[in-house]
Amino acid sequence: MIAERFPEIAQLPDEDKLTLMAELWQDVTDDACDEDPAQAAFVEQRWQDYLQHPERVSPWSQVKARILASRA
């Protein structure tokens, strides 16, 4: 995994990891030639919603726990 080559990533708070992920995603999508404008607008709107209301999201550990609990 790439994260193993950069162990300091694991030390980041979840919010910083999400920000890093978004910045990397933006870098990748900036280079995409076939970007769908509607999809790009949707992703941008979701990102702006997150920035305005980060309390509305759940970390993966909580989501996973809810999924596993619903299967029990």
DAHUWO-V749915 format. One record per residue. N is the residue number from 1. RES is the residue in one letter. PHI is phi in radians with two decimals (999 if undefined). OMEGA is omega in whole degrees, -180 to 180 (999 if undefined). Layout:
BEGIN
{{N | RES | PHI | OMEGA} {N | RES | PHI | OMEGA}}
END
This chain:
BEGIN
{{1 | M | 999 | 178} {2 | I | -1.13 | -179} {3 | A | -1.02 | 178} {4 | E | -1.19 | 178} {5 | R | -1.37 | -180} {6 | F | -2.26 | -174} {7 | P | -1.08 | 179} {8 | E | -1.15 | 177} {9 | I | -1.07 | -179} {10 | A | -1.10 | -178} {11 | Q | -1.46 | -179} {12 | L | -1.23 | 172} {13 | P | -1.14 | -178} {14 | D | -0.96 | -179} {15 | E | -1.07 | 178} {16 | D | -1.18 | 177} {17 | K | -1.11 | 178} {18 | L | -1.12 | 178} {19 | T | -1.12 | 177} {20 | L | -1.05 | 179} {21 | M | -1.02 | -179} {22 | A | -1.13 | 179} {23 | E | -1.15 | 177} {24 | L | -1.14 | 179} {25 | W | -1.07 | 179} {26 | Q | -1.07 | 179} {27 | D | -1.08 | 180} {28 | V | -1.18 | -176} {29 | T | -1.26 | 176} {30 | D | -1.10 | -179} {31 | D | -1.54 | -177} {32 | A | -1.27 | -179} {33 | C | -1.46 | -174} {34 | D | -1.84 | -178} {35 | E | -1.13 | 177} {36 | D | -1.42 | -178} {37 | P | -1.02 | 180} {38 | A | -1.17 | 179} {39 | Q | -1.18 | 179} {40 | A | -1.07 | 179} {41 | A | -1.13 | 179} {42 | F | -1.10 | -179} {43 | V | -1.12 | 179} {44 | E | -1.09 | 179} {45 | Q | -1.11 | 178} {46 | R | -1.10 | 179} {47 | W | -1.11 | 179} {48 | Q | -1.12 | 176} {49 | D | -1.03 | 179} {50 | Y | -1.09 | -179} {51 | L | -1.07 | -180} {52 | Q | -1.39 | -175} {53 | H | -2.43 | -178} {54 | P | -1.11 | 180} {55 | E | -1.25 | -180} {56 | R | -1.47 | -179} {57 | V | -1.85 | 179} {58 | S | -2.09 | 175} {59 | P | -1.20 | -178} {60 | W | -0.94 | -178} {61 | S | -1.03 | 179} {62 | Q | -1.28 | 179} {63 | V | -1.07 | 180} {64 | K | -1.03 | 180} {65 | A | -1.08 | 178} {66 | R | -1.13 | 180} {67 | I | -1.10 | -179} {68 | L | -1.13 | 179} {69 | A | -1.17 | -180} {70 | S | -1.25 | 180} {71 | R | -1.50 | -175} {72 | A | -1.32 | 999}}
END
